Amino acid sequence: MRHQKKGRKLNRTAEHRSMMLRNMATSLFRHGRIETTVAKAKELRTYAEPLITRAKQGDLHARRVVARKIRDGEVLTRLFEEIGPRYADRPGGYTRVIKVGHRPGDAADLAIIELVE
């Protein structure tokens, strides 16, 4: 039984899953929106939104905590200088998941996850 087990495994090991979410979050912050499967998008939402909340704080400790997960310096700077202040008065819900259909190769459900304007 899976009582009190949060998160999706996505058929990956823990290391692969954490690196995949880290890369997807970096791409989301760099481009503003990415296309992926619905399950990955929903899991990415729980990974990326706390990082934006930390970026809203804007202090050195928050930057160091986020830097453990977002290793790209350019994206980290953008997160703290553009994305964090943009959501300063928003209490949460920084991302939106939009279902867009099925992938032709394997009929996986696709979604676009984007930062809310």
N, C-alpha and C positions, 0 to 999 in steps of 0.2 A: 504494500500500500504506500501511496505517496503523501501521506498526511504531513502538512506543514512543510512542503518542499516547494520553494518558489522558483520560477524561471523555467525556460524550455531548454532541453538538452540539444536539440537540433541535430541529432545523430553525429555529434563531434565530441572529442575529448575536451576536458576542461581547459587545457592550454590552447587548443585550436579555437574553441569558442570565445575565450577571452581576447585572443589576438584578432579574431574576425570582428568582434564588436568594437574593439579599439580602432581598427582600420575603417570600419563603416562609420563610426562617429567622426573620425577625422575627415572622411569624405563628405559627410553631412555638413560639418561646420565649414568646410572649404567651399562647397558648391551650393549649399542652401537646400538642395533636394537631391535624393537619389532614388533609383528604382531597384527594388529587391522583392523577395517573396513576402507574403503577408506575415508569416510567423517570425521571420527575421526582423521585419519592420516593427512589429509589436515588441519584440525583445529589445531592439535598439532604442525604442522610446524610453524604456525603464533604465537604460544605461546612459543616455545622453541628457535627459532632463535634469538629473542631479548635478551634472557638470555645468549646465547653464545656470542653475541656482547658485553654485559656487562662484561662477564668473560674475554674477550680479553683486556679490560681496566685494570683489575687487581688491582685497588686501593681499599681502604677500603670502600669508598662510594658505589662503584659498588658491592662489596661483600655483603654489608648490604641490598642493593636493591634486589639482587637476593635471599638472605636468607629469604626474606619475602615470596617468592614463593616456594623455594626448602628448605624444613625443615630438611632434612637428612644431618647431618654434613659430613658424609663420601662422599656422592655424591657431596656436595658443594665443598669440598676440591678437589675432582677429577675434577670438572668442572673448577676450577680456576688454578689448577696446571698442568693438562694434556690437557683437551679439549680446553680451551681458547688459550694457546700458540700454539697449533697445527694449529689453524686457524688464526694466527697473521697477515699473509699477504694475507688472503682471504677476499674480500670485502662483502661477503654474500653467501647465498646458501649453508648452512652447512648441510642440510638434503636432503635425497632423498626418494621419495615415489615410490615404485614398486608395481604394481597390480599383485596379485598372483592367482586370481580365486575366487571361491565362497565357502562359509562355508556350510558344508553338512546339518546342522540342519535347517537353515532358508534361505539359498541361498543368504546371504548378501555378497556384494563384499568385499573381503579381500585385504589388502595391507600390505607390510612391509615398515616401516619407519626406516631409518638408518642414522647414521652420515656418511658424505662423508669422504673418506680417504684423 
